[in-house]
Amino acid sequence: MAHINTRHGRAGFVLLLACVLTCNGLRARDENCFGIIAGRLATTDGSVLLGHNEDDGGEQMLNMYVAGRQNGMNKFIWAEFPGLEVADALMNEYGVCVASDNCPSREDREDFTDGGILHRLRLDVGKYARSARDAVKLIGREVEQYGYRSSGRSYVIADSREGWLVAVVQGRHWVAQRVPDDKVMTIPNYYVIDKINLNDTLNFLGSKDIIEYATERGWYDPQRDGEFSFRKAYAAPRTFRSSSNTNRHSRVLAALSNGEYRYDADNVVLAVTPRHKLGVQDIIDMLSLHRETADSNQTGPLVCNNNTVLAIVCQLRSWMPRNIGCVMWTCPGKPCSGLFVPWYMGMTQAPKGWSRFSRWTEAESKHLSDSHDLRLNYPDGAYWHYTDSWEKNGRRHLDPRHPQHYALRKIQQKLLERQDKFERSLKNLSEEKTARKLNSYTASTIRKYNRHQ
């Protein structure tokens, strides 16, 4: 989590209080976001699924841009949060998707060139990467060239054939692991990449000196520690003691395995084989896990919490044209109380009210400078409808017996059931007509949903 806006009354006070509190040694501001990747052999339809909850305190404003090709750049869909350097999510025309999770490291040295790199990293993935592996290499090159300007982070990356997790450390060190096709990777806010083998370039990539540097710093001793573990060497130790981290991770792993998962700080798993193959709704369900719906003995926030400002599920299908086969199911706000609406890669524009500026390039140039008093300066933003709904309805959304909760589930179910029929209706249309129909479909779905809130 980067820049935080605390100018807005009660919301600002709550955020300030949260930043002062600690949770079993982990600062509250370190507990942000959750990521999931399901490999193509672990899903019902053979797609790769990427799920992500974005958690940020204070008043935030989601903007959605459909950026067309220009100057050698890819077309991409950009979920943008002005003022935040590490919150945005993107999906490009090659089906490459990227989001990230805060993972504090123990690195205390700064090693930057030209101020280092942070926000631009994910935008460059959207603009230039042509596969998930290509995105991993791009991140690695830029981290080594400029130095990473944050304590640590893990980027969840996928395309229609594979998923990757890229762990980045402040400065110029990084490592990446491919998610096995038959498994599901989940990550809260600690590193989960463990044993690595950089000679196995099909499944691992990273800094050549990742072990040597850890040894030099005293974070790893072969005689004392045995086989090298990236997460044990580089993670801030407090992250593994956070009840928020352990509760969220254990809860989702238990749901995947249909049983109890006992957290063990010495054996944190990167990926598991699910008890059954997963669909879009299964990823939605995991992202929607909320404390009020958990067992009474659970403490602390779960995957969905009061700071969740966006949830996405990227459905990436290799056997279909990418303009239809790559979908970013987007839930503005909290997934426990909102609808995931499909944004297809073939779209050419966002519905009215979803973009502050008519050109995405203006949003890029003003991303950090024009980020204060957003509600005051952009009162017509469509996102405010969702923040107002949460404030108005609150916990009623969480009660499965409440009519609003039931109605929401029915709408989501119908959307998913009708997906195949809608996509088949596009089969013989030109690219231009397909784009118009996709634009209309997303806009009309949002309008229908808003009437039910």
Secondary structure, DSSP 8 states (H G I E B T S, - for coil): -------SHHHHHHHHHHHH-EETTEEGGG---EEEEE-GGGBSSS-EEEEEEEE--S----EEEEE--BTTB--EEEEE-TT-SS--EEEETT--EEEEEE--BS------STT-BSHHHHHHHHHH-SSHHHHHHHHHHHHHHH-EEEEEEEEEEE-SS-EEEEEEEEETEEEEEEE-TT-EEEE-SS----S--TT-TTTEEE-TTHHHHHHHHTS--HHHH-S--HHHHHB-GGGGG-HHHHHHHHHHHHHHHTS-----GGG--SEE--SS-B-HHHHHHHHT-BGGGS-TT--S--SB-TTEEEEEEEEE-TTS-HHHHEEEEEEES-TTSS--EEEETT--S--TTS-SSSSHHHHHHTTTTS-SSHHHH-TT-TTHHHHHHHHHHGGGGG-TTSHHHHHHHHHHHHHHHHHHHHHHTTTTS-HHHHHHHHHHHHHHHHHHHHHH-
